[in-house]
């Protein structure tokens, strides 16, 4: 039996950057990514676009996106998403994470990730697997990055080590301190892609995930994967984003997801830009600081793991949650008792929604509809354009109410 979503939407044949910058609801001077420690430090829409062009040019100067079509004047002659154009990001959450990611895509590179908590052994292994041309670290992660390059055996001359410096909205060479962000008169315009086949075969991100068990494995995620899932997620999320804008504000979320996981990439960077959601970037999770940010910045939108929802349920009051507009739990199963306890603390009409996802589905695969109330512990309905089958031990397709392995696909 094949289970199909009750919803269908049209997915545009567009690359990620064209999709995001043509659909964003932000105005040019609106802050998008804001430093939660120093809110005077932020990146606006106009600055994000400028940095995308300038970081893209800087990375192109380092060889990112130089492959087929090298030496030509037009980005349209170049092959995007080549394995020799991998840029590995190894940084804590900060306001330059998003513009740098967008700059990688502008250059025609592949954005690869590694959690900033990785050890030298773990990062060195990933360097050997992905063979990045560029490794971006921060002052906080630099020591591990340098030791990992040596341990990887790849060789320091093969890898350009860069430092992300959000205080100055810059990315610099770790050794010379020279900025790789190009001058304002050297702006690289990204190559627009509209061919569906190329979009489906052009890698945008390489995200390492361990899945349920084992060591992290690289998951290739294409432009088509990401644009499709952004449309699928927005099918429900737009209800909340548009409502906030109609009331004269933007949804505001704490940026506490790891920027190395797919949810951090798509939600904190891409869905935020797409739908109009401000993100207060928090470099390291601290529950007391999170709740201080809720109060100080009127945060309203929360994508949290069950462990954090449990602390909210046990350490907060209804008054603390009075400004919550959208709440979602993911990454691991949410106990029904915890879900109901949190929902009883939320404002009228707000529920704790459960999203089922994995790296391979790019982000979400199912969630409840906007007005749907769930008190049974379900993880919602298949997102638009999704199909699923449940397979038994011998590979046979099972039906309603039968247990087995869930397989999904979508566009």
One Martini backbone bead per residue (centre of mass of N, CA, C, O) as a GRO file, in nm:
protein
  411
    1UNK     BB    1   0.095   0.037   0.024
    2UNK     BB    2   0.036   0.375  -0.068
    3UNK     BB    3   0.119   0.678   0.080
    4UNK     BB    4  -0.039   0.997   0.034
    5UNK     BB    5  -0.059   1.310   0.011
    6UNK     BB    6  -0.320   1.556   0.034
    7UNK     BB    7  -0.096   1.736  -0.089
    8UNK     BB    8  -0.029   1.987  -0.352
    9UNK     BB    9   0.264   2.133  -0.509
   10UNK     BB   10   0.457   2.365  -0.662
   11UNK     BB   11   0.789   2.337  -0.794
   12UNK     BB   12   1.045   2.522  -0.857
   13UNK     BB   13   1.299   2.577  -1.108
   14UNK     BB   14   1.540   2.654  -0.869
   15UNK     BB   15   1.776   2.787  -0.717
   16UNK     BB   16   1.839   2.883  -0.403
   17UNK     BB   17   1.905   3.189  -0.439
   18UNK     BB   18   1.673   3.265  -0.622
   19UNK     BB   19   1.451   3.173  -0.434
   20UNK     BB   20   1.515   3.348  -0.181
   21UNK     BB   21   1.554   3.648  -0.305
   22UNK     BB   22   1.257   3.638  -0.451
   23UNK     BB   23   1.080   3.562  -0.160
   24UNK     BB   24   1.135   3.746   0.046
   25UNK     BB   25   0.988   3.948   0.325
   26UNK     BB   26   1.208   4.130   0.348
   27UNK     BB   27   1.359   4.420   0.398
   28UNK     BB   28   1.654   4.567   0.335
   29UNK     BB   29   1.684   4.679   0.662
   30UNK     BB   30   1.632   4.408   0.783
   31UNK     BB   31   1.692   4.205   1.029
   32UNK     BB   32   1.791   3.859   1.056
   33UNK     BB   33   2.079   3.821   1.189
   34UNK     BB   34   2.133   3.805   1.545
   35UNK     BB   35   2.303   3.891   1.821
   36UNK     BB   36   2.227   3.784   2.142
   37UNK     BB   37   2.454   3.949   2.295
   38UNK     BB   38   2.470   4.169   2.039
   39UNK     BB   39   2.208   4.335   1.882
   40UNK     BB   40   2.393   4.542   1.707
   41UNK     BB   41   2.458   4.271   1.565
   42UNK     BB   42   2.390   4.242   1.210
   43UNK     BB   43   2.195   4.110   0.925
   44UNK     BB   44   2.074   4.220   0.645
   45UNK     BB   45   1.946   4.189   0.342
   46UNK     BB   46   2.147   4.369   0.189
   47UNK     BB   47   2.399   4.244   0.325
   48UNK     BB   48   2.355   3.952   0.239
   49UNK     BB   49   2.377   3.999  -0.064
   50UNK     BB   50   2.655   4.129  -0.067
   51UNK     BB   51   2.806   3.892   0.075
   52UNK     BB   52   2.744   3.681  -0.132
   53UNK     BB   53   2.906   3.812  -0.360
   54UNK     BB   54   3.185   3.859  -0.207
   55UNK     BB   55   3.235   3.572  -0.106
   56UNK     BB   56   3.212   3.439  -0.376
   57UNK     BB   57   3.460   3.581  -0.497
   58UNK     BB   58   3.668   3.492  -0.285
   59UNK     BB   59   3.630   3.185  -0.343
   60UNK     BB   60   3.697   3.194  -0.642
   61UNK     BB   61   3.994   3.290  -0.591
   62UNK     BB   62   4.037   2.991  -0.443
   63UNK     BB   63   3.871   2.783  -0.662
   64UNK     BB   64   3.576   2.804  -0.636
   65UNK     BB   65   3.413   2.688  -0.926
   66UNK     BB   66   3.671   2.585  -1.069
   67UNK     BB   67   3.624   2.425  -1.386
   68UNK     BB   68   3.408   2.412  -1.576
   69UNK     BB   69   3.480   2.712  -1.741
   70UNK     BB   70   3.749   2.800  -1.699
   71UNK     BB   71   3.808   3.144  -1.787
   72UNK     BB   72   3.542   3.249  -1.794
   73UNK     BB   73   3.311   3.520  -1.754
   74UNK     BB   74   3.075   3.321  -1.700
   75UNK     BB   75   2.876   3.146  -1.481
   76UNK     BB   76   2.709   2.981  -1.706
   77UNK     BB   77   2.980   2.789  -1.774
   78UNK     BB   78   2.949   2.645  -1.503
   79UNK     BB   79   3.006   2.389  -1.272
   80UNK     BB   80   2.822   2.281  -1.015
   81UNK     BB   81   2.898   2.089  -0.741
   82UNK     BB   82   3.189   2.009  -0.704
   83UNK     BB   83   3.424   1.812  -0.534
   84UNK     BB   84   3.655   2.058  -0.571
   85UNK     BB   85   3.424   2.267  -0.404
   86UNK     BB   86   3.475   2.234  -0.094
   87UNK     BB   87   3.326   2.380   0.206
   88UNK     BB   88   3.425   2.373   0.542
   89UNK     BB   89   3.232   2.404   0.836
   90UNK     BB   90   3.379   2.518   1.175
   91UNK     BB   91   3.135   2.658   1.372
   92UNK     BB   92   2.972   2.865   1.553
   93UNK     BB   93   2.720   3.050   1.626
   94UNK     BB   94   2.660   3.319   1.387
   95UNK     BB   95   2.598   3.584   1.164
   96UNK     BB   96   2.802   3.455   0.927
   97UNK     BB   97   2.689   3.182   0.844
   98UNK     BB   98   2.483   3.250   0.623
   99UNK     BB   99   2.647   3.429   0.419
  100UNK     BB  100   2.863   3.209   0.371
  101UNK     BB  101   2.685   2.993   0.255
  102UNK     BB  102   2.580   3.169   0.019
  103UNK     BB  103   2.866   3.216  -0.099
  104UNK     BB  104   2.925   2.927  -0.176
  105UNK     BB  105   2.693   2.905  -0.381
  106UNK     BB  106   2.781   3.142  -0.560
  107UNK     BB  107   3.061   2.996  -0.640
  108UNK     BB  108   2.982   2.676  -0.675
  109UNK     BB  109   2.969   2.526  -0.413
  110UNK     BB  110   3.011   2.313  -0.123
  111UNK     BB  111   2.840   2.275   0.178
  112UNK     BB  112   3.011   2.176   0.459
  113UNK     BB  113   2.993   1.990   0.778
  114UNK     BB  114   3.090   2.047   1.133
  115UNK     BB  115   3.088   2.014   1.446
  116UNK     BB  116   3.225   2.223   1.697
  117UNK     BB  117   3.268   1.950   1.892
  118UNK     BB  118   3.482   1.826   1.748
  119UNK     BB  119   3.743   1.638   1.712
  120UNK     BB  120   4.032   1.578   1.566
  121UNK     BB  121   3.956   1.299   1.464
  122UNK     BB  122   3.681   1.375   1.335
  123UNK     BB  123   3.778   1.600   1.142
  124UNK     BB  124   3.998   1.441   0.994
  125UNK     BB  125   3.810   1.235   0.871
  126UNK     BB  126   3.640   1.440   0.710
  127UNK     BB  127   3.869   1.551   0.541
  128UNK     BB  128   3.938   1.285   0.399
  129UNK     BB  129   3.654   1.248   0.268
  130UNK     BB  130   3.605   1.552   0.134
  131UNK     BB  131   3.837   1.733   0.047
  132UNK     BB  132   3.880   2.032   0.105
  133UNK     BB  133   3.968   2.356  -0.003
  134UNK     BB  134   3.799   2.474   0.244
  135UNK     BB  135   3.841   2.597   0.589
  136UNK     BB  136   3.609   2.708   0.833
  137UNK     BB  137   3.674   2.898   1.117
  138UNK     BB  138   3.745   2.993   1.449
  139UNK     BB  139   3.890   3.089   1.728
  140UNK     BB  140   3.757   2.849   1.886
  141UNK     BB  141   3.838   2.618   1.640
  142UNK     BB  142   4.132   2.641   1.533
  143UNK     BB  143   4.306   2.429   1.676
  144UNK     BB  144   4.153   2.183   1.570
  145UNK     BB  145   4.183   2.248   1.271
  146UNK     BB  146   4.493   2.241   1.251
  147UNK     BB  147   4.531   1.951   1.363
  148UNK     BB  148   4.349   1.810   1.151
  149UNK     BB  149   4.508   1.870   0.899
  150UNK     BB  150   4.758   1.715   0.985
  151UNK     BB  151   4.617   1.436   1.051
  152UNK     BB  152   4.493   1.385   0.762
  153UNK     BB  153   4.732   1.425   0.526
  154UNK     BB  154   4.663   1.641   0.304
  155UNK     BB  155   4.765   1.929   0.353
  156UNK     BB  156   4.805   2.270   0.386
  157UNK     BB  157   4.819   2.350   0.073
  158UNK     BB  158   4.529   2.229   0.002
  159UNK     BB  159   4.422   2.408   0.247
  160UNK     BB  160   4.214   2.674   0.321
  161UNK     BB  161   4.237   2.876   0.605
  162UNK     BB  162   3.960   3.021   0.769
  163UNK     BB  163   3.813   3.314   0.932
  164UNK     BB  164   3.541   3.385   1.128
  165UNK     BB  165   3.417   3.738   1.167
  166UNK     BB  166   3.140   3.885   1.302
  167UNK     BB  167   3.228   4.162   1.422
  168UNK     BB  168   3.323   4.242   1.098
  169UNK     BB  169   3.197   4.088   0.868
  170UNK     BB  170   3.421   3.843   0.820
  171UNK     BB  171   3.672   3.675   0.607
  172UNK     BB  172   3.987   3.521   0.681
  173UNK     BB  173   4.303   3.456   0.672
  174UNK     BB  174   4.463   3.281   0.919
  175UNK     BB  175   4.760   3.393   0.853
  176UNK     BB  176   4.731   3.695   0.710
  177UNK     BB  177   4.437   3.841   0.760
  178UNK     BB  178   4.313   3.844   0.491
  179UNK     BB  179   4.057   3.930   0.313
  180UNK     BB  180   3.808   3.749   0.108
  181UNK     BB  181   3.637   3.987   0.082
  182UNK     BB  182   3.542   4.164  -0.156
  183UNK     BB  183   3.507   4.423  -0.321
  184UNK     BB  184   3.237   4.617  -0.425
  185UNK     BB  185   3.355   4.595  -0.739
  186UNK     BB  186   3.351   4.264  -0.670
  187UNK     BB  187   3.081   4.086  -0.798
  188UNK     BB  188   2.932   3.772  -0.770
  189UNK     BB  189   2.713   3.620  -0.972
  190UNK     BB  190   2.500   3.391  -0.975
  191UNK     BB  191   2.397   3.099  -1.109
  192UNK     BB  192   2.125   3.024  -1.290
  193UNK     BB  193   1.889   2.755  -1.233
  194UNK     BB  194   1.624   2.566  -1.441
  195UNK     BB  195   1.711   2.276  -1.464
  196UNK     BB  196   1.598   1.996  -1.328
  197UNK     BB  197   1.831   1.798  -1.367
  198UNK     BB  198   2.050   1.983  -1.248
  199UNK     BB  199   1.920   2.029  -0.970
  200UNK     BB  200   1.917   1.711  -0.899
  201UNK     BB  201   2.263   1.705  -0.954
  202UNK     BB  202   2.328   1.950  -0.756
  203UNK     BB  203   2.534   2.008  -0.507
  204UNK     BB  204   2.508   2.199  -0.199
  205UNK     BB  205   2.526   1.977   0.037
  206UNK     BB  206   2.738   1.827   0.306
  207UNK     BB  207   2.602   1.607   0.543
  208UNK     BB  208   2.684   1.477   0.852
  209UNK     BB  209   2.554   1.148   0.946
  210UNK     BB  210   2.485   0.877   1.177
  211UNK     BB  211   2.219   0.831   1.255
  212UNK     BB  212   2.162   0.573   1.463
  213UNK     BB  213   2.442   0.456   1.369
  214UNK     BB  214   2.762   0.513   1.370
  215UNK     BB  215   2.932   0.688   1.156
  216UNK     BB  216   2.963   0.952   0.980
  217UNK     BB  217   2.776   1.043   0.684
  218UNK     BB  218   2.754   1.161   0.371
  219UNK     BB  219   2.500   1.390   0.257
  220UNK     BB  220   2.354   1.459  -0.035
  221UNK     BB  221   2.236   1.794  -0.125
  222UNK     BB  222   2.028   1.951  -0.332
  223UNK     BB  223   1.867   2.204  -0.474
  224UNK     BB  224   1.601   2.048  -0.503
  225UNK     BB  225   1.571   1.947  -0.216
  226UNK     BB  226   1.558   2.226  -0.074
  227UNK     BB  227   1.333   2.370  -0.229
  228UNK     BB  228   1.118   2.159  -0.180
  229UNK     BB  229   1.123   2.173   0.138
  230UNK     BB  230   1.062   2.472   0.168
  231UNK     BB  231   0.781   2.445   0.042
  232UNK     BB  232   0.668   2.233   0.236
  233UNK     BB  233   0.708   2.388   0.503
  234UNK     BB  234   0.556   2.656   0.412
  235UNK     BB  235   0.270   2.546   0.381
  236UNK     BB  236   0.241   2.580   0.701
  237UNK     BB  237   0.424   2.821   0.813
  238UNK     BB  238   0.291   3.067   0.667
  239UNK     BB  239   0.055   3.104   0.857
  240UNK     BB  240   0.242   3.235   1.082
  241UNK     BB  241   0.412   3.446   0.929
  242UNK     BB  242   0.177   3.614   0.806
  243UNK     BB  243   0.037   3.685   1.071
  244UNK     BB  244   0.267   3.851   1.191
  245UNK     BB  245   0.293   4.059   0.962
  246UNK     BB  246  -0.004   4.162   0.985
  247UNK     BB  247   0.082   4.260   1.295
  248UNK     BB  248   0.386   4.402   1.258
  249UNK     BB  249   0.574   4.139   1.250
  250UNK     BB  250   0.813   3.898   1.335
  251UNK     BB  251   0.936   3.617   1.364
  252UNK     BB  252   1.115   3.474   1.656
  253UNK     BB  253   1.429   3.303   1.699
  254UNK     BB  254   1.643   3.078   1.833
  255UNK     BB  255   1.990   3.009   1.753
  256UNK     BB  256   2.050   2.666   1.862
  257UNK     BB  257   2.115   2.519   1.631
  258UNK     BB  258   2.311   2.340   1.458
  259UNK     BB  259   2.483   2.436   1.167
  260UNK     BB  260   2.558   2.120   1.086
  261UNK     BB  261   2.266   2.067   1.046
  262UNK     BB  262   1.994   2.061   0.849
  263UNK     BB  263   1.811   2.241   1.026
  264UNK     BB  264   2.012   2.476   1.051
  265UNK     BB  265   2.027   2.538   0.751
  266UNK     BB  266   1.722   2.567   0.667
  267UNK     BB  267   1.599   2.737   0.902
  268UNK     BB  268   1.817   2.960   0.997
  269UNK     BB  269   1.870   3.045   0.693
  270UNK     BB  270   1.641   2.984   0.470
  271UNK     BB  271   1.356   3.007   0.602
  272UNK     BB  272   1.404   3.280   0.722
  273UNK     BB  273   1.443   3.432   0.451
  274UNK     BB  274   1.182   3.340   0.309
  275UNK     BB  275   0.943   3.405   0.546
  276UNK     BB  276   1.021   3.593   0.787
  277UNK     BB  277   1.274   3.527   1.020
  278UNK     BB  278   1.418   3.595   1.310
  279UNK     BB  279   1.766   3.538   1.428
  280UNK     BB  280   1.910   3.452   1.742
  281UNK     BB  281   2.233   3.402   1.789
  282UNK     BB  282   2.367   3.113   1.967
  283UNK     BB  283   2.674   2.976   2.041
  284UNK     BB  284   2.564   2.854   2.326
  285UNK     BB  285   2.397   2.650   2.518
  286UNK     BB  286   2.168   2.818   2.755
  287UNK     BB  287   1.891   2.821   2.933
  288UNK     BB  288   1.894   3.093   3.079
  289UNK     BB  289   1.963   3.257   2.823
  290UNK     BB  290   1.723   3.176   2.657
  291UNK     BB  291   1.506   3.301   2.852
  292UNK     BB  292   1.619   3.586   2.832
  293UNK     BB  293   1.563   3.614   2.528
  294UNK     BB  294   1.262   3.582   2.539
  295UNK     BB  295   1.224   3.847   2.702
  296UNK     BB  296   1.407   4.063   2.546
  297UNK     BB  297   1.297   3.965   2.228
  298UNK     BB  298   1.026   3.821   2.189
  299UNK     BB  299   1.013   3.528   2.145
  300UNK     BB  300   0.801   3.292   1.923
  301UNK     BB  301   0.999   3.065   1.795
  302UNK     BB  302   1.027   2.692   1.817
  303UNK     BB  303   1.308   2.467   1.766
  304UNK     BB  304   1.306   2.174   1.961
  305UNK     BB  305   1.407   1.952   2.180
  306UNK     BB  306   1.287   1.752   2.426
  307UNK     BB  307   1.488   1.841   2.650
  308UNK     BB  308   1.399   2.141   2.641
  309UNK     BB  309   1.098   2.101   2.689
  310UNK     BB  310   1.139   1.979   2.969
  311UNK     BB  311   1.255   2.234   3.102
  312UNK     BB  312   1.015   2.413   3.048
  313UNK     BB  313   0.807   2.235   3.206
  314UNK     BB  314   0.985   2.248   3.491
  315UNK     BB  315   1.096   2.583   3.491
  316UNK     BB  316   0.828   2.709   3.391
  317UNK     BB  317   0.573   2.930   3.307
  318UNK     BB  318   0.306   3.059   3.153
  319UNK     BB  319   0.426   3.346   3.141
  320UNK     BB  320   0.687   3.264   2.980
  321UNK     BB  321   0.480   3.160   2.723
  322UNK     BB  322   0.297   3.404   2.615
  323UNK     BB  323   0.470   3.455   2.323
  324UNK     BB  324   0.399   3.196   2.192
  325UNK     BB  325   0.332   3.077   1.843
  326UNK     BB  326   0.564   2.854   1.770
  327UNK     BB  327   0.590   2.488   1.808
  328UNK     BB  328   0.869   2.252   1.790
  329UNK     BB  329   0.951   1.901   1.759
  330UNK     BB  330   1.271   1.721   1.733
  331UNK     BB  331   1.516   1.443   1.655
  332UNK     BB  332   1.317   1.312   1.875
  333UNK     BB  333   1.112   1.168   2.072
  334UNK     BB  334   0.794   1.270   2.205
  335UNK     BB  335   0.643   1.256   2.480
  336UNK     BB  336   0.317   1.281   2.547
  337UNK     BB  337   0.324   1.399   2.833
  338UNK     BB  338   0.502   1.640   2.752
  339UNK     BB  339   0.326   1.761   2.535
  340UNK     BB  340   0.077   1.817   2.720
  341UNK     BB  341   0.219   1.993   2.928
  342UNK     BB  342   0.304   2.220   2.737
  343UNK     BB  343   0.024   2.285   2.612
  344UNK     BB  344  -0.096   2.381   2.893
  345UNK     BB  345   0.113   2.642   2.884
  346UNK     BB  346   0.005   2.757   2.639
  347UNK     BB  347  -0.148   2.946   2.448
  348UNK     BB  348  -0.420   2.988   2.293
  349UNK     BB  349  -0.386   2.787   1.994
  350UNK     BB  350  -0.119   2.657   2.095
  351UNK     BB  351   0.106   2.405   1.980
  352UNK     BB  352   0.291   2.108   1.998
  353UNK     BB  353   0.479   2.020   1.734
  354UNK     BB  354   0.549   1.737   1.527
  355UNK     BB  355   0.852   1.647   1.362
  356UNK     BB  356   0.947   1.445   1.089
  357UNK     BB  357   1.298   1.365   1.043
  358UNK     BB  358   1.589   1.375   0.818
  359UNK     BB  359   1.854   1.429   0.636
  360UNK     BB  360   1.734   1.278   0.374
  361UNK     BB  361   1.471   1.491   0.382
  362UNK     BB  362   1.626   1.776   0.459
  363UNK     BB  363   1.389   1.762   0.686
  364UNK     BB  364   1.085   1.728   0.643
  365UNK     BB  365   0.785   1.488   0.624
  366UNK     BB  366   0.613   1.566   0.889
  367UNK     BB  367   0.303   1.741   0.995
  368UNK     BB  368   0.084   1.939   1.113
  369UNK     BB  369  -0.164   2.125   1.064
  370UNK     BB  370  -0.233   2.438   1.169
  371UNK     BB  371  -0.540   2.350   1.296
  372UNK     BB  372  -0.430   2.098   1.425
  373UNK     BB  373  -0.518   1.874   1.689
  374UNK     BB  374  -0.292   1.699   1.913
  375UNK     BB  375  -0.343   1.416   2.171
  376UNK     BB  376  -0.171   1.132   2.055
  377UNK     BB  377   0.139   1.154   1.938
  378UNK     BB  378   0.172   1.256   1.662
  379UNK     BB  379   0.358   1.342   1.338
  380UNK     BB  380   0.141   1.380   1.140
  381UNK     BB  381   0.156   1.466   0.803
  382UNK     BB  382   0.229   1.454   0.501
  383UNK     BB  383   0.383   1.633   0.300
  384UNK     BB  384   0.388   1.766   0.021
  385UNK     BB  385   0.447   1.518  -0.230
  386UNK     BB  386   0.435   1.272  -0.050
  387UNK     BB  387   0.558   0.934   0.000
  388UNK     BB  388   0.465   0.605   0.145
  389UNK     BB  389   0.606   0.305   0.292
  390UNK     BB  390   0.553  -0.018   0.444
  391UNK     BB  391   0.790  -0.257   0.544
  392UNK     BB  392   0.868  -0.568   0.575
  393UNK     BB  393   1.097  -0.819   0.631
  394UNK     BB  394   1.046  -0.904   0.301
  395UNK     BB  395   0.942  -0.626   0.148
  396UNK     BB  396   0.656  -0.587   0.207
  397UNK     BB  397   0.360  -0.425   0.180
  398UNK     BB  398   0.188  -0.239   0.407
  399UNK     BB  399  -0.061  -0.128   0.624
  400UNK     BB  400  -0.275  -0.022   0.832
  401UNK     BB  401  -0.138  -0.078   1.156
  402UNK     BB  402   0.147  -0.162   1.058
  403UNK     BB  403   0.464  -0.281   1.118
  404UNK     BB  404   0.768  -0.109   0.998
  405UNK     BB  405   0.941   0.022   0.735
  406UNK     BB  406   1.004   0.352   0.648
  407UNK     BB  407   0.935   0.494   0.323
  408UNK     BB  408   1.039   0.787   0.137
  409UNK     BB  409   0.909   1.041  -0.096
  410UNK     BB  410   0.986   1.337  -0.308
  411UNK     BB  411   0.940   1.697  -0.458
   0.00000   0.00000   0.00000
